[in-house]
């Protein structure tokens, strides 16, 4: 959430860093008095004036934008830490260690408008401080789902907020969200604004897969969309190979095949493999995650199969009939 005062604060910070006097910066553009006035919250800086000041400092607009964005991020880093803890479902840790540092303060990070408020309500619900109905009611006011899915533009904050909202919303909302994510992935009708393309793509994959696989009833349309989506996800993961997102993908698929009693040993193997690569092999034997002994035996049998291990990553999972 960047306002006029933030913009001028960073203009002034850059001026000082570049050791440019106010006179040299403002001469022929605005008066020194006007410049000082713009440093206060009461005066509104015109865009054309800002561009002239940046040009005087020989600073391209996009570089200034990146400078401001990175500075805002660093200044409000605990907000980002808080969101990451909630994203990784570490609710108690977030509540005890990070939430006190951001509670009751004005949120200013790139996730301030939607994602952090959604994260707070999700945390409160997961820790039994509010009911699910109370959490959803508060989230709906922040998300404004109908407005979002009818927009031709979706921002980083929107996507991050949706990734948490999908953990608690009903099937009707999941249907709307999955359709919107699929439009982003398979059409050019919606533009995504983000400064982290690979990470954002992974989150979009997570949202689409979560909404499609966690509905109470899975339709034929859902199954076809899951098949279509997995092709994109696996092709992307082969290139990106991010271990944690591998875990997220197969965590969803594992729950999906178990729920629908689908005999798919490949999903079981890749799920356990993603746990081992993300958290360590010892995690498989801990009590922190519930895994059937029969699934562990399937995992070990694949590890002993040299023929399987020599095959390309995800081979066999592209066989849509098994899902």
N, C-alpha and C positions, 0 to 999 in steps of 0.2 A: 504494500500500500504506500505509494510514493506520492507526496503532495508537493506543492510549489516550494514550500520551505525546505524540503529535502533536496530538491533540484538545486536551489540556490546555495544550500549548505555545501554541496559537493562542487559547485562552480567555485565557490570561495576557497574550498580546500585545495582544489587543483591550482587555483591562482597562486596560493601560498607555496605549494610544492614546486611550481614552475618559476617561483620568484619573480612574478610579474606584478608591477605596482598597479593599484586601482586606476591611476591616471592612464597608464599605458593600455590597460585592458578596456577601459570605457571610452577613451577619447574618440569622438566622432560617432559614438553609438548611443550612449546615454550619459547623463551627468553623474558625477560622483555621488551626489545626494540621492539620486534615484537608485543607484546601485546599492547604497546602504539601506534604503527603504525596502528594496526587494529582499534583503536578508531577513526582514521581519515577516511574521506570518500574515500580516495585514495587507501586504501588497502582492498583486498577481503579476508575474513575469510573463510577457508575451512571448510566444514561440519564436517569432522572427528575431526578437531581441536575443533570446537564448542562442539561436543559431549563429548570430553575428559574434557573440562573445566566444563561442566555441571556435569559430573560424579564426578569431583573433589569437586564440591560444593554439591554433593549428592542430585542433583535435576533431577528428571526424565524429559525426553524431553517433554512429554505431559504437565507436570506442567509448564515448561518454556513457552511452546506455549500458554497456558492459561494465564499466567502472562503477556506475551507480548501483547496478544490480548486484555485483559482487560485494560491494561495500555494505549494502543493506543486508545481504545474506550473512556476512561475517558479524555485523552488529547484532543480529538477531539469531545467532546460531543455535541457541537453546530451543527455539521454536522448531527448527529443523530436526534437532535431536529428538525432541518430543514426538514429532510425527513419525520418525523412523522407528522409535520404540513401539508405537501403536501399530504401525504397518507390519512389524514383526511379531505382533501379538504379545508384547512384553508389558502388559497392562499394569501390573503391580510396581514394576521397576519405574515405569513412566510416571506413575502417580506419586511414588515416594521420592524419587531422585530429581526428576526434571520438572514436573508440573508446578511445584512451589516456586520455581524460578520464572515462570511465565504467567502464573495465575494473577488475575486482576491488573495486568499490564496491557498497554495498548499494543496489539499485535501488528508487526510491521514486516514480517518476512514474506517471501513470494507465495507462501501458503496461508497467509493470514485471513483472507476473506472467507474461504470455504473449508479448506482441508483441516486446519487446526480446530475450528469450532466443531466440525464433524468428529474429529479424533477425540476431543474432550468428551463428547456425549457417548461415543462408543466405549471409551474407557470407563465412564461412570456406570454404564449399563453392565459391562463385563465384570465390574467389581461390585455389582449389586447395590449401587448407590441410587440408581433410578431404575424404573421398569423399562421393558423393551418398548412399550407404548409411548412412554415419556421421551425416550431416546429418539424414536422414529418421528414423533411430532416435532421435536426440535430440529432434527436433521432435515425434514421436509421444507422447513422455512429457510434453511440455508441453501439446500441443493436447488430448489425450484426446478424440478426434473422436466416438466413439460416445456418450460422456457429453454432449458439447456438442449433438449433433444431436437428442438425446432430451429436451433441456431446453426448457421453455416460455419461457425468458428468455435473451436473448443480450446481452452487454455490449459496449461500445466496444472494450475490449481483445481480446475474442474475435474480433470482426470484423476488426480490424487484423491480428491474428495469422493468421487464415485467408487474408487477402489475400496474404501472403507464402508461406504453406504451399502454396497452389495453384500456385505457380511450379515446385514440385518433386515434388508428390505424384503417385501413380499414378492410373490411370483409375477404379479402384474408389472411391478417396477422392473424386475429382472428382465422381463420380455422387452420392455422399452429400451433398457440399457444395452442389452445384448444386440438388438437391432441397430442401435446407434454406433456401437463399437465396430460391428461388421461393416457398416457404411464407411466408417473411417478407414478400415483396412482394405476394403475391396472396391471403393469408388473414389472419385476425386471431388465429391460434392462438399466435403467438410475439411476445413483447414485446421491443422493442429499447430498451436503456438507454444514452443518449448525451446529451452536452451540446452536440452539434453535428449537428443533424438533416440539414441539406443535405449536409454533407461525408460523413456516415455513409451516407446514401442512395447517393451516388456510389460509395463503396467497395463497397457491396453490389452495385451494378450491375456493377462491375468484376469482382468475384468470380464472380458468376453467369455473365457473358459469357465470362470466361477459362476456367472449368471446362467450359462447354458447347462452346466452339470449339477447345479444344486437346487433346481426347481423341484417341487414335489412330484410333478408329473413331467416326463420327458416325451415330447411328441416326435413324430417322424421328421418334421421340419427341424427340430432341435438336433436330432441325430445327424442329419445332413449338414447342418451348420457346424457341428462339432468336427465332423470329418474334414470339411473345408478349412476350418480354422486350424486344425492340427497340422495340416500340410504347411501352412504359413509359419506356425510356431516352430515346428521341427526344422524347417529350412533356415529359419532365423537363428535358432539355437545352435545349429551346426556351425554357423559363422561366428556368432557372439559367444556361445558356450559360457554363459554366466551360471555358475553352480547354484546360487541361491534361487534364481528364477527357474532353473531346472527342477529344483525341489518343489517350488510352488506349482508348476505345471503338473508334476506327477503326484503331488499331494491331492490335487483336484481329481485327477484321473483315477487314482487308487480308490478314493472314496466313491467315485462314480461307478466303477466296475464292481465294487463290493455291494453297493446299494442295489444295483440291478442284477447281481449274481451273474456277472459276465466272466467266463473263464478266460482270463487273459494274463498268462504268466509273464509276458513281456512288460506289461504295465507294472506288475509287482516287482520284477527285477529292477527296472529303471527307477521306481520309487525308492527302493532300498538303496540303490546305488547313489541316488541324489542325496539321500540322508547321509550316507558315508562320506561323500565328497564335500558336503556342506558342513556337517557337524563332527565328522570323524567316525571311524568304524565302531568305536566303543559305544557310541550313542545308540547303536542298534541293539546292544545288550543291556542298556540301562532301562530304568523304569519310567523314563521321561516321555516315552512314546510307546503306544500300544501296538505291537506287531505280533501276529500269530507265528508260532514256531514253524508251521507249514510254509509260511511265506519266506521265512529265513532259509528254509531248506531249498525252496525254489531259487532264491538268490544265490546260494552257494553252488547249486547245480549248474547255473549259468556261468559262474566264475570258473568252474572246472571244465567248461566246454570250450576248447581252443577254437573250434570251428566258428562258434558264435562270436567269440571275442575278436576274431579277425574280420568280422563283417562290418560294414559301414554303420555309423551311429544311427540309432532309431530304425534300423532295417526291420521290417516286419510290422512295425507300428503304423506304417503307411497303408497296411491292408485294412481298409475301412470296415470290412465285415466283422472284424474282431471287436469293434466297439459298438 
